[in-house]
């Protein structure tokens, strides 16, 4: 017997809830006792009515309390409450309609388990939250204390230890990430600057070569193709090399760079180079004026320099950006000087008188170009470092540069026509251009060296930061592992021991922890609990043996009861059991508005079988007949032997049309049956009467059988081996 009694340990600390629990526990104990004593249906009905009323009242009390404290799992609790209330009528019907001890024992066990689950688990959790809410609402604790309690309730100890250890590591990692990110950004900028330096250097070299080629080609054309031929051929070869090197550089950088401005520059510059190659391939093979040739060269070189100038807009370190600007200014100065050189060469080759020369457009253009040169020198001096300005010396001094240009114009251009010298003018400005290129190359090399040095330092700093971070992470990980296991391992041991206790294993002694801290107190408490439970277990074993003896007697009684409900020959249900089930099914059919059909079967000429083969042959026929019927019907159908050779098949939830199909299948299977008896095979047929129960007929069990028996009688008079349906 499962016994339920109120224990002080079941108190939740709320008087109204505890009173409800006591009442419900008392009712469930009464139900279990009524089951064990086979109480009548009226007593069981009374107990279940009380359980429904008090359980519903108790659930309302609980849910109102949960709503007042805004309990998070209110909906889940409401669902479990309703599920239990819906289960109560089902339990009652099972008890009232069950004759088997196993079924009633399961109901008792269910009620017992529900009490344990509801009071000791579900309600204990909710009441604990209630007490915590009340305590916090009335307490004057500080925010720090409340936060600590919240963490202890929401976050387990493993996670709290992990958080405590990880916070310093996370802080260090965040700082390190910021440092690495800054270092990486600087490194990217330096790589970008390194690429810019290479590109500017190549542009400087290419434009310088094109400037010389432009000057030589201008002189070559203006001198009727007789002068500068050898120098022009050599320079064109050098220009081709510079173009190839520049294309190679652009193609190698294209796949490595992600800076949008630089990628756009490379794509556009490759188009410019293609145009340059096309232009240079046609310039020698076509009739072209010197003005047109100079304009085309100037346009291509200007386009290249314009694209390079835009690269200074890329975001980078200010110092390096100034260096790029200074280099671009020098490259621009060199280009303007080259244009001035070609303009002056053409002007001298025109053989104009001094007044004509001074009033010519080209002469005015010389001084416009001088103004542009002064502006380029100003930009250089503004952007360049002191060291770069000193390296440039008089080449970048505005006053000295203006004096140089004026003197060169006066020496080789503002002379009588017979003394004007285009060759010396060309050489003088070419030397100036070469000097500026030399300064530009030095600045570029210096910038490249600084860039590589900065990249090297950034790489070193990155490795040192990485080593430092790795060391800190490894050290903190080892420290955390040691601290974690020093706390968690004892807790896990006692948790494991407690789980073993819940499984009934009380041999888990813990005697090797001697610390006087909180964990030591837990160990002592566990050992005390283990001994108390061991004592209780010994007492329970005595009670269990007594209960087992009682259970064995009940099983033996149920076994005899089951044997009493079966036909001893065939194993089919006997008439008494069949009548009981028929009454139940009629009740279910009335309640649920379900169909119910009944078959009565009589073996044709069974007396002849007994006469010809004896009672042993008849018994074998009955056995095989029952087996065939049992296999021919649904698993929910009930097959019973209600007379000598008469059987009944009860078909719940089956109408007459469905039953007719099954009856024909039974009849057919019986007619195909060959009962082996000795050397003989006995053939037989069956007559079947069928009736469907209707609520409107208000038939009781006996009347239902009578109507079906009439249908069976009709089948026999119709020649046997057929199925007849009752006309009721």
N, C-alpha and C positions, 0 to 999 in steps of 0.2 A: 504494500500500500504506500502510495506517495503521500506524505504528510506535510501540510503547510501550517506553520504557526508563526505568529508575529514575534519578531526579534527586535530588541532595542537597536541593533545595528542597522535595521531597515529605516530608522527615523531619518527624515530629511531636514528636520528643523523648522517646518512650517506646520502649525497645528492643524489647519484645515486639510492640507494634503495628507498628513499622517493619518487623520481620522478616516479619510476616504480610503486610504490604502488598507487600513485595518478591516473596514467593512467589506471591501472587495475580496480581501484575503480570506475572510470568514466565509463568504458566499462560495468562493471557489473550493474551499475545503469541504463545504457541505456537498457540492456537486460531485467531487471526487469520492466522498464517502457514499453518496447515493449510488454512484456507478459500481463501487465495490460491493455494496450490499444488495444490488439488483432491485433498487427502489422502484415503485410504480411510476407510470408515466405522469400522473398528476403531480407528484412531488418534484420530479425532474423539471416539469413545466414551470412550477413555482420558483424553483431555484434559478432557472435561466431568466425568468422575468425580472427577478431581483437583480441579477448580474447586469442585465441590459440597462435597467434604470440607474443603478449606482455607478456603473462605468461611464454612462453618458454624463451624469452629474459631475463626476470626478474630472472628466475630460474638459468640461466647461470651466471648472475652477482653474485647471492648469492653463488652458488657453487664454483666459482672462488675465492671469498673472503674467504670462509670456508677453501679451500685448502691452501691458503696462510698463514692462521693462525693455520693450522693443527687442525681444529675443530674435537672433538671426535665423534660427532654424524652426520658426513657428510653423511655416507651411508644411515642412517635412513631418513635424509632430502631429499636425492636424490630419495628415494623410494616414499615418500609422494608427491614430485613434479611430478614424472612420473604418479603416480596414478591419480592426478588431470588432467593432460594432457589427459590421457586415458578416463577420465570421460566426458570431454567436448563434444565429438561427441555424446555420449549417451544422454546427456542432450538436445542437439539440436534436436535429433530425437524424443525424448519424447515431446518436445514442438510442433514440426511440425505435429506430428501425434496424438496429444491429443486434444479432444474436451471438456475435463472436467476441471473445475476450480480447483478442489482439486489437480489434478496432477500438474498443472502449479504453484499453490501456493507452493507445495512441492519443486519444482525446485527453485523458488525464495528464499524459506527459506534455501535450501541447499547452494546457492551462498552466501547468507547473513552470514550463519554460517561459511562457509569457509573463508570469509574475516576476520571475528573476530578471528578465530583460527589461521590463517596464520600470520596476522600482529601483533595482540595484544598478542599472546602467543608464537608461534613458532619463528617468527623473532625477537621478543623482547628478548627471551632467547639467541639466537645466537648473536645478536648485543651487548647484555650485556657482553658476553664472549669476543667479539671483543674489546670493549672498555677497558676491564680489561687487555687484552693482550697488547694493545698499551700502556696503562698507565704503566704497569710494565716494558715494554721494554725501555721506555723513562725515567723512574724514577730512582733516585739514593738512594732509600730506603735501609735500612740495612736488613740483613738476618732476624733479629728478627722481623721487621715489616712485611716483606713478609710472613714469617711463620705464623704470627698472622692473616694476611688477608686470607691466604690459609685455615687455620683452620676455620675461620668464614664462609668461602664459602663452605667448604666440610663437616664440622661437625656441627650439629645443637646445639643449646644452651643447651638442656637437656644433651646431651652427653658431652659437654665441662664441664658443672658443675659436671657431674658424674666423668669425668676423673680427674678434679681438686681435688675432694674429695677422689677419690680412690687411687691416686698415693701414698700418704703417707701410706695408709693402705696396698697397695701392697708391698711397700718397707719393711714395718714392717713384713708383712707376709712372704716375701722372707727370711729376716733375721731369723725370727722365724722358718721357715721351715728348714733352714740350721742348726739352733741350735737343733731343734727336731730330725732332721736326724742324727746329730752327737750323740745326746743323745741316740737315738734309736740304732745306731750302737754300741755304748759302752754297752748299755743294752744287745744287742744280744751277744756281746763278753763275757759279764759277765755270761750270761746264758750258753753260750758255755763252759766257764771255769768251771762253777758250774757242768755241766755234765761231763766235763773232770775229775774234782776232784773226783766225785763219782765213775767214771769208774776206775781211777788210784787207788783209795782206795780199790775197790773191787778186782782189779787185784793184788794189794799188798797183800791183805788178802788171796786170792786164791793161789797165787804162794807161799806164806809163808807156807800155809797149805800143798801144794803139795811138797814143799821142805822138810818139816818135814816127810811127808808120804814117800817120796823117801828115806830119811835117815833111817827111821825105817824099811822100807821094805828091804833095802840093808842089814841092820844088821840082820833082821829076816831071810833072805835067807842065808847069810854067816854063821849063827850060827845053821844051820840045822833045822830051823823052831822051835827052842826051846826058843829063847829069843825074847823079845819085842812084844810078841803076843798081850797082852792086850793093850799096848800103841798104837800099829798099828791099832787095831780095833777102838779105840776111835778116832784116827786121821783120819781114813778113813770116819768115820761118820761125823766128822767136815768138811772134804773136800767135802763130798756130800752136806752139808748145804751151804758151800761157793759157790759151783757150781750152786745150785738152786737159791741162792740170785743173783749171777752174771747174770744168764739167765733172771731172772725176771727184773733186772735193764736194761739189753739190750733190752728186749721186750718192756718195758715201754718207753724207749727213742726213739725207732725206729720210731714211728709215729709222734714224736714231733720235730725231728731234721731235718734241711735242709742242713747243712754243708756237702758237698759231701765227704770230707775225713773222717768225723766222721761216716757218714752213711755206707761208704765202710768198715770202721773199724768194725762196729757192725756186718755187714753181714759176714765178714771174721772170726771174733772172734766166732760167733755162730757156724760156721763150725768147728773151732778149738775145741770148747767145746764138740761138738758132737764126734769128734775124741778122745778127752780125755776120755769121758764117755765110749766109746767102748774099748779103751785101758785098762782102769782101771777094766773093767768087765772081762777081759781075763787074766790079769797079774797074778792073784792068781791061775788060773786054768790050767796053762800050764807050761811046763818045760821051764824055761827061765834062762839064765845065768845072773849073777849080772852085767856083762858088758853091755849086751843087755838091761836089765831093766833100768840101769842108762842112757844109751844112749837115750832110748825112752822118759824117763822122762825129760831129759835135752832138747831134741828136742821140746817137747810140751811146756815146760816152756819158752824156748828161743823164740819160736814162739809168745807166748803171750806177752813177754816183748818187742820183736821187734816191734810188732804192736803198743804197747803203746808208744814206743819211737818215732814212726812216728807221733803221735798226737801232738808232740811239734812243728811240722812244720806248724800247722794250724796258720793262721794270728790272732794275738791277741796282747794285751798290752805287752811290753817288760818285765816289772816287773813280770807279771804273767807267761809269757813264761819261764822266768828264774826259777820260782818256779817249774813249771812242769818239766823242765830239771833236776833240783836238785833232785826232788822226783824220777824221772826215774833213776838217777845215784845211789841213795840209794837202790832202788829196785834191780837194776843190781848188786850192790855190795853184797847185801844179797844173790842173786842167785849164784854168783861166790863163795861166802863163803860156800853156801850149797853144791855146786859141790865139793869144796875142802874138805868139811867134809866127803862126801861119798867116795871120792878118798882115803883120809887118812884112813878111816875105813877099806876099802878093803885092803889097803896096810899093815896095822897092822895085819889084820886077815890072811895075807899070811905067817906070822911068818918067815920073812927073817932075815938073819944076817945083821949087820950094813953095811958092804961093799956091800952085795947084794941089800940091801934097797936103798943105795945111788945111785947105778948104775941102778936101775930099772926105767922103763918108767913112772910109776905112781909117783915116787918121783920127776922126772923132771916136771911132769904135775903140781905138787903142786906149784912149783915156777913160772911156767907159769901163773897159776891162781892167784898167788900173784901179778904178774905184772899187770894183768887185774884189780885186786882190787885197786891197786895204781892208775891206770888210772881213775877208777870210782870215787875214793875219790878226785882226782884232778878236775874232771868235776863238782863234787858237790861243792867243795870249790870255783870254778870259778863262778858258777851260784847262789849259795846260798847267802842270806843276812848275815850280821854280826851276827845278832841275831840267825839265824838258825845254823851258824857255831859254836857259843858258846853253843847252845843246844846240838849239836852233840859231842862237847868236844873231848876227845882223840879217840873216835871211828872214827873221820874223820881227824885225824892227821896222815899224811903219815908215818912219822918216828915212831910214837908210834905203828901204826898198823903193820908195818913191824916187829918191835921188838916183838909185841905180837905173830905174826904168827911164827917167828923164835923160840921164847921161847917155844911155844906150841909144835912145831915139835921136839925141843930138849928134852923137858920134857917127852913126851909120845911116841916118835917114834925113836929117835936116842939113844936108850938105848939097853942094851943087850936084846936078844929075850925074856928072862924071865921077863923083867921089862917093856916091851912095853904094853900099856894099851889102847885098842881101845875104851872102854867105857868112860874113862875120856877125851880122845881126842874128842869124839862125844859130850860130855856134854859141854866141854870148848868152842867149836865152836858154839854149839847151843845157849849157853848164849850170845855169841857175836852177833849171828844172831838175837836173840830176842831183844838185846839192839838196834841194827840198826833198827829193825822193830818198836820199840817204838819211836825212833827218827823220823822215816818216818811217823808214824801215827800222831805224834804231828805236824809235818810240814803240813801234809794234813789237819788236823783240823784247824790249823792256817790259811791256805790258804782258806779253806771253810768259816771261819768266816769273813775274809777280803772280800771274794767274796759276801757274803750276805750283808755285810755293804755297799759295793759299789753298789750293786743292789738297796738297800733301798735308798741310796742317789740319784741314777739316777732316781728312781721312783718319789721321792720328787721333784727333779728339773723339771721333765717332767710336773708334776701337776702344779707347780708354773708358768712355761712357758705357759702352757695351760690357766691358769687363767688370766695371764697378756695379752695374745693375745686376749682372749675373751673380756676382759674389754676394750681393745683398740678398737676392732672391734665394740663393742656395742656403745661405746662413739662416735666413728667417724660416725657410721650409724645414730645415733640420731642427731648429728650435721649436717650431710649431709641432712637428711630429713627436718630439720628446714630451712636450707639455700636454699635447692632445692625448697621447697614450697613458700618461701619468694620471689623467683624470678619467678618461673614457674606459680604459681597460677594467678598473675596479667596478665601475658602474655596469659594464657589460657582464662581468662575472656574476654580480648579484642579480642582474636582470635574467640571465640564463638560469640561475638557481631558482628564482621565483617562478619562471616558466615551468621548470621541472616540477616544482611544488604543485602548480595548477594541474599537472598531468598525474599527480599522485605519487611522485617520486620524492621521498623525503630524505634521501641519503646524501644530498648535496651539502656537505659541511664546508664552511669557510672559516678557517682558523688562522690563516697566515697573514692577515692584515691587522696590524697592531696600532695604527695611527689613531689619535684621539680627535680627529677632525670630523666633519660632517659625514664623510664616506664611512669612517669607522663606526659612527653611530648607526648608519644604515646596515652595516654588517651585523652589529649586535642585535638590531631589531629583527633582521632576517632570521638569525639563529633562534631567537625567542619564538618567532612565529613558526618556524620549522618544528620545534619541539612540541608546541601546543597542537599543531595539526597532526603530528605523529600520534599524540595521545588520543585526539578525536578520531583518527582513522582506526585505531585499535578498537574503539567503542563501536564505530560504524560497522566494522567487519562482523561483529557478533549479530547486529541487527540485520545485516545483509544476508547472513546464513539463514536466519529465521524467515526473511522475506522470500528467499529462494525456495525454501521448502514449501511455503504457501503457494508460490507461483507454479512449482512442479505439480502440485495437487490440482491447481486450476487447469493447467494444460492437459492433464490426464482426463479431467472431467470434460473439457472441451473436445478432446479426442473421441470420447465415448458418445458425446452429443452429436458430433459430425458423423460418426459411424451409424448412429441411429437415424440420420436423415438420408441415408443412401440405400439403394437396393443392393442386397448382398451379392446377387448374381452378376448384374450388368455394371454396377457402379453408378447408374443413373439416380437422380433424385427420386425419393419415394413419394407416395401420394400425399402423406402428411406434410412433407416439406413443400411439395408443389402447391398444395392448397394455401399454405402460408404465403408463398411468393406471389401467387395469383392475387391474393387479397391486397398485398403491398402494391403490385403493379396497377391494379384497378384504382387504388388510392392515388398513385402518381398520375395516372391518366386523367383522373378527375381534376387534380390540382393544376397540372401543367397543360391541360387541353391537348394531350397527345393521343395518337392512334395506338390501338392494342389489338393484336390478332391471336387466335388460338387454333391449333391443329390437334385433332384427335386421330390417331392412327391405329388400325387393327390389321394384324397379319392375316392374310386370307388363308383359309383352310389349315389353320395351325394344328387343329386336332388330327388331321391326316398326317402331318409331319411327325407328331408324337407317336401316332400309331405305327407308322412305317419305320421310323428311325429311333424310337424310344425317347425317354426323357432326356438322355444325354445329348441326342441329336437336337432335340427341341431347345435345350439350354444353349447349345452352340449357335443355333439360329438366332436366339434372343440376343446373345452377345454380339454377333456380327451385325444384326439389325440395328442395335443401339449405336454401334460404332459408325455405321453408314449414315444414320440420321444425324449424329453429332457432327460429322464432317461435312454434311450437306447444308447446314444452316449457318447463320451468322454467329460470331463469338458472343454477342449479347443475348442470343436466344437461349431459352431454358428447355432442356430435354429431360423428361421424367417418365418413369414406368409407373403407370397408375393401376395396372391390372395384370392378369396373366400374360396375354399377348397384346395388351393395349398400352399405347404410349401417348404422351401429350407433348406438344412443342408450343411454348409460350413465346410470342414475338413482340417485345416492346417497340414502340415507335414505328409500327409497321401497319399499313392499311391492307385491306382485303386483296387489292390488285397485286401488291408486292408479295403478300403471303401466298397468293395463288401460284406465282412464279416459283417461289421456294418449294411449295408443296409438290408441284410438278417435277421439280428437280429431285426431291426426295423419292417420289414415286418411281421416276426413271432409274435412279441409282439402285433402288431396291430391286427393280425388275432385272437389272443387269448383274445383280449380286449372285455369286456362286459360293454357297457355304460348303467348305470342305469338311467332310465327315467320313473318316476312314478312306475307303476307296471310292466313295460316292461324292457327288456334288449336288447339294440341295438347292433347287430354284424356288423362289417365292415371289409373291406380289403383295401389295398393301392397298387397303382402302383408307381414304383420308377425308375427314370432315373438317370444314373451315368456317370460322365465324369471326366477325370483327365486333369489338365492343364499341358501343356508341353511348355517349353521355345521356342522350335523350331517352334511351331505353331504361335508364336507372337500374340496370341489372346488378345483382350481387354475384359473387363468385359461382355459387351453385347454379344459378339460372344461366349464367354465361356458358358453363360446362354443358348444361342440358341442351341449349340451343346448338352447340357445336356437335353434340352427340346425335342430334337429329340429322344433321348434315352427313355424319358418318353412316347413319342408318340408310340414308338415301344412296350413298355411294355403294353400299353392299347390295341394295336392291337393284342398282343400275348395272350390275354385272361384276362388281368388284374391280380392283386395279384401276381406280379412277379417283378424282378429287371433286367433291361437291361443296358448294358454298351455301351457308345458311341464308335464308331469305329474310331474316329478321331485320 
